[in-house]
């Protein structure tokens, strides 16, 4: 009698498991069911690239969009009925990236019972809802440091908090509604006498002359207004102060962005290099199969020749892609170029102050 195996679709149903096991749990069992990283270097580096890009972009959607825009494919696992394992490379969908970044197996942890099923009655008929996510405290098993992962458990938990914050927009919602108009501090100032929020008003021919004033007591209690003043000097002082604080950071951020683009280009080049190496192997394998067949057996030889030619086309495409990357490779900034950018930042700050004085 055959033992039920989760590799087989029918057995998965008998075992109460929903659908196909995850495409991207790219681990192998060796020895006594020990979980290890996939021995394929291309697979390991593709998964590692996802985590590196998330560290930089801090958004699953942005990582997904970057992978798609750069044409970077990720591996998925297909299991045949005979439990054979085949790797298929394809452009990722959002759920693929989400799975990699949220599955604890990639952080070296073994988890069981992360989802459950719920039975409901609708129109007098039983309906089973599967795949309902549980809180971590309700997981049946969680073994941290169970095997080698792509990131530490500490980094994994940090990523989960960030993903949760992104989903709920926590920390991104402004405390006050942004109002129409050109004043810098609309909705941000409070009266020093009564503590109420200052109102904003505009006047003049074009409606662009602004004032801050406190009318809370007058509106609510019919008393005299607290304070009122023009916006020109206040906004000018604030803008100068902000520019002084942010200008150097902006230039440094630009320098860092250029350096980051070089790193990203290097990561994509490495991805294409590994794809080219695999394509060459597959072309060599196809050629060996073609050479081994009896040339008189045209039914077999013709098909093997077609596969060999298709493999050679794949090699040429990967080589062309690599050559194109080399032609458009961004160059890192030298020390003199960095100093020049920083000087430009100081010049921009001085020019802005001069323009403000002239106004």
Secondary structure, DSSP 4 states (H G I P E B T S, - for coil): -PPP-TTSHHHHHHTT--SSPPTT--EEEETTTEEEE-S-HHHHHHHHHHHHHHHHH--HHHHHHHHHHTT-EEEEEEE-TT--EEEEEEEPPHHHHHHHHH-GGGGT-EEE-SEEEEEEEETTEEEEEEEEEPPGGG-SEEETTSS--SS-HHHHHHHHHHHHHHHHTTTTS-SSPPPSSS-TTTTT-B-TTT-PBPEEEEESTTS-EEEEE--HHHHHH------EEESHHHHHHHHHHHHHHHHHHHHHHHHHHHHHHHHHHHHHHHHHHHHHHHHHHHHHHHHHHHHHS-TT-HHHHHHHHHHHHHHHHHHHHHHHHHHHHHHTPPPPPPHHHHHHHHHHHHHHHHHHHHHHHH-
